[in-house]
Amino acid sequence: MIGTHHLLDLYSVDSHSLTDLELIRDALRGACAAGHFTTLSEHIHTFPEGGITAILLLAESHISIHTYPEHRYAAIDLFSCGAQARPEAAIQHLITALAPAHHTRSVSTRGEGICARPLPAHIYNS
């Protein structure tokens, strides 16, 4: 297996939180710290109607969020690889930071079966 891909749907989130650029940025950065991820770059875009799309490119892959304040909804995508990564901690940080009334999550393994042997450490630590 190369990594895990987490899809997180947050429902009934405070609509003001979903338009708060600093809160969203801090939530993503905090999730990266909690998950032991290394941020390589980030790009954040705010839309005139208030939604935010953000992506952080990680040494361990990526994390993104798309907010829909008019629906009180956020979609989060976290693809994680590497032995040191803690995606569960990152996901929990986001849930705590955005405080949805409820959420759903799915997890898929990626790259399962393509490697007969583990990848060298430098692949994960570049």
C-alpha positions in Angstrom: 0.0 0.0 0.0 1.2 3.5 -0.8 -1.1 5.4 1.4 -4.6 6.2 2.6 -7.2 8.5 1.2 -9.7 10.0 3.6 -12.8 11.8 2.5 -14.6 13.8 5.2 -18.0 15.5 4.9 -18.8 18.0 7.7 -22.5 18.9 8.1 -24.2 21.7 10.0 -21.1 23.7 10.5 -21.5 27.3 11.6 -21.7 29.2 8.3 -19.5 32.1 9.6 -16.8 29.6 10.4 -16.9 28.4 6.8 -16.2 31.9 5.5 -13.5 32.7 8.0 -10.2 32.5 6.1 -8.0 32.6 9.2 -10.0 29.8 10.9 -9.8 27.6 7.8 -6.1 28.3 7.3 -5.4 27.6 11.0 -7.5 24.4 10.9 -5.6 23.0 8.0 -2.2 24.0 9.4 -3.2 22.5 12.8 -4.3 19.3 11.1 -0.9 19.1 9.4 0.9 19.6 12.7 -1.3 17.0 14.4 -0.8 14.6 11.5 3.0 15.0 11.4 2.8 16.3 7.8 5.3 18.6 6.1 3.7 21.4 4.2 5.5 22.2 0.9 3.1 24.9 -0.3 -0.5 26.2 0.2 -3.0 27.9 -2.0 -6.2 29.4 -0.7 -9.0 31.0 -2.7 -12.0 32.8 -1.4 -15.2 33.2 -3.5 -17.3 36.3 -3.6 -20.3 34.4 -2.1 -18.1 33.4 0.9 -16.9 29.9 0.2 -13.3 28.9 0.5 -11.2 26.4 -1.4 -7.8 25.6 0.0 -5.1 23.0 -0.7 -1.9 22.3 1.1 0.7 20.3 -0.9 2.4 18.0 1.6 5.6 16.0 1.4 3.3 13.1 2.3 0.7 14.1 -0.4 -2.1 16.7 0.1 -5.0 18.0 2.1 -7.8 20.1 0.7 -11.1 21.7 1.9 -14.0 23.2 0.0 -16.5 25.1 2.1 -20.2 25.8 1.2 -21.4 28.2 3.8 -24.9 28.4 2.2 -25.3 24.7 2.9 -23.3 24.8 6.2 -21.1 22.0 4.6 -17.4 21.4 4.1 -15.7 18.7 2.0 -12.3 17.6 3.0 -9.8 15.4 1.2 -6.7 14.0 2.8 -4.3 11.7 0.9 -1.5 10.5 3.2 1.5 8.3 2.8 4.6 7.8 4.8 5.5 5.9 7.9 5.4 8.9 10.2 2.0 10.3 9.0 -0.9 10.3 11.5 -3.9 11.0 9.3 -6.4 10.0 12.1 -5.0 12.8 14.3 -5.3 15.3 11.4 -8.9 14.3 10.8 -9.8 14.6 14.4 -8.2 18.1 14.6 -10.4 19.3 11.7 -13.5 17.9 13.2 -12.7 19.6 16.5 -11.8 22.9 14.8 -14.9 23.1 12.6 -17.3 21.6 15.1 -19.9 20.0 12.7 -23.1 18.7 14.1 -22.3 15.4 12.3 -19.9 14.1 9.8 -19.2 11.1 7.6 -15.9 9.7 6.6 -14.6 7.1 4.1 -11.1 5.7 3.9 -9.6 4.0 0.9 -6.2 2.4 0.6 -4.2 3.6 -2.4 -1.6 1.7 -4.4 -2.5 -1.6 -2.8 -0.8 -4.5 -4.6 1.5 -2.5 -6.8 4.6 -3.2 -4.6 5.9 -6.6 -3.9 8.2 -5.1 -1.3 8.1 -1.9 0.8 9.2 1.3 -0.9 12.6 2.7 0.2 12.5 5.2 3.0 13.7 8.0 0.8 10.4 7.8 -1.2 8.6 8.9 2.0 11.2 11.3 3.3 12.0 13.3 0.3 
